[in-house]
Amino acid sequence: MKSIVILISGRGSNMEAIVHACQQESWPARIAAVISNKADASGLRFAAEQGIATAVVDHKAFTSREAFDAELAKVIDVFAPDVVVLAGFMRILTEGFVRHFEGRMLNVHPSLLPAFPGLHTHQRAIEAGCKLAGATVHFVTPELDHGPIVAQAAVPVLPGDTPEALSARVLVQEHRVYPQAVRWLVEDALSVQGGVVHHRDGHSQLSWGG
Ligand code: GAR
C-alpha cells in the first residue's frame, strides 16, 4: 500500500477529486495526510471529515523560504510518502525541497504548459487570443511550473469567455486528469526519457473537454 501526501493552500477541489478516486477505484494507496500552509484552507475540513490526518505549516511563521521548506519536508516525511501531490499549493518551492521529493512529486497547473506558467493563466490565455486552453499535470522540478509533462487536458476558449468561465471549464478537466495521473504514478506506470514522460502501456496522456 503506497502512501500519498497532498499539499493544498485553499479550496482543495483537486485534492477532493483525488481522495474520491483513490477510494472509489480502490487504488493500492492511501491518502496519508493533507497538509496546508494556511490554517484556514477550506479543504482541510473535507480531509478531516474523511478521517485523513491534517497538518498546517504556516509559512508566515518562518523568516526564510528555506526554513519553511525544511519544516514542511520534515512534516511530510513523517508520512513516508511514495507520492507528494501539489493541489493548488501556492508556494514557490526551494531547490532543496524539490530535489528531496523529485520523481515522486506532481503538480497541476491551469494552462497548457509551457504556455502561461505563473499566475492569471486564464486571463492571459484570453488576452493572447488563444483558441485552446487547458490544464497540465507535471513532475515538479526546481523551475516554477516546468517539469516533465504527465498529462494534459485541452478545452476550447469560447467567444466572450471570462477568466472565471474559462477557469471553471478547465477545473472540470483538472478533476479528471489529475487523479488519473496520480494513479499512474502510484502504479509505477510512468517513465521519463529525455524529459518526456511515457506511460508503460501507451495510454493517451492527452484528453479533450468541452
Ligand atoms: C487549480 O486550478 C490549480 O490548477 C491551480 O490552483 C487551483 C486550485 O484549486 N494551481 C496553480 O495555479 C498552481 N500553479 P483547488 O484548490 O480547488 O484544487
Residues whose N, C-alpha, C, O or C-beta is under 5 A from the ligand:
A	BS01	GAR	G10 R11 G12 S13 N14 M15 A87 G88 V108 H109 P110 G118
